Amino acid sequence: MFALDEEKFGHSQTVPKAYQDLLPKPWLEIKEQINRGEVLELKGKARGFDTIVLAAPTLDRLNELIQSTELLKPFKNSDNIRSPR
């Protein structure tokens, strides 16, 4: 889960290079889409794991996405899924 919310964080966010191979598409493409105001729901496989990326330009939009995405539906009853504060 990722928000590029400079207003909330005071600086631009990034995914560390050591984890970029876990993303279902290249980080620069994801960042470009977020910068255009798009919300992303991506699913993939990496390092033998199923991966999910939820990304939005603001923390508020990310919280909305967390609540509405079908990708997290199997986990909705789990205490492990919480919206970022």
C-alpha atoms as one frame of an Amber mdcrd trajectory, in Angstrom:
protein
   0.000   0.000   0.000   1.442   3.270  -1.076   0.478   6.960  -1.135   2.592
   9.703  -2.724   1.084  12.294  -0.387   3.800  14.953  -0.069   1.364  17.177
   1.821   0.991  14.607   4.612   4.565  13.305   4.631   6.470  16.489   3.736
   8.554  14.728   1.072   8.163  12.436  -1.909   7.827   8.732  -1.114   9.552
   5.908  -2.965   9.808   2.124  -2.892  13.316   1.036  -1.874  15.256  -0.570
  -4.742  15.626  -3.801  -2.754  11.837  -4.287  -2.941  11.061  -2.963  -6.415
  11.271  -6.467  -7.901   8.175  -7.351  -5.839   6.065  -4.888  -7.811   3.812
  -6.221 -10.597   5.033  -3.415 -12.905   8.053  -1.105 -12.875   8.139   1.471
 -10.088   8.583   4.389 -12.491   5.357   3.436 -14.315   3.484   3.178 -11.009
   4.838   6.547  -9.860   3.880   8.206 -13.176   0.322   6.922 -12.880   0.034
   8.103  -9.267   1.411  11.517 -10.255  -1.364  11.738 -12.880  -3.882  11.273
 -10.072  -4.643   7.640 -10.850  -5.427   4.974  -8.264  -3.836   1.564  -8.840
  -4.871  -1.953  -7.899  -2.274  -4.461  -9.093  -1.804  -8.165  -8.487   1.235
 -10.242  -9.372   3.754 -12.871  -8.289   7.327 -12.297  -7.164   9.907 -14.270
  -5.181   7.382 -17.100  -4.923   4.704 -14.907  -3.309   1.419 -13.477  -4.519
   1.702  -9.701  -4.347  -0.861  -6.914  -4.209  -0.091  -3.244  -4.741  -2.600
  -0.564  -3.818  -1.394   2.923  -4.656  -2.965   6.379  -4.693  -1.852  10.000
  -4.905  -3.158  10.820  -1.394  -3.559   9.010   1.883  -7.302   9.709   1.864
  -7.706   8.089  -1.561  -5.563   5.145  -0.445  -7.832   4.627   2.563 -10.871
   4.674   0.246  -9.177   2.135  -2.026  -8.353  -0.164   0.897 -12.031  -0.206
   1.832 -13.351  -0.740  -1.720 -10.859  -3.034  -3.484 -11.863  -6.570  -4.358
  -8.210  -7.652  -4.091  -8.355  -7.509  -0.297 -11.749  -9.178  -0.033 -10.269
 -12.542   1.077  -8.544 -10.722   3.956 -11.357  -8.410   5.079 -12.201 -10.503
   8.145  -8.562 -10.542   9.221  -7.185  -8.318  11.974  -4.018  -8.019   9.859
  -5.541  -5.505   7.396  -5.678  -1.947   8.713  -5.881   1.395   6.950  -2.786
   3.572   7.388  -3.245   6.545   9.681
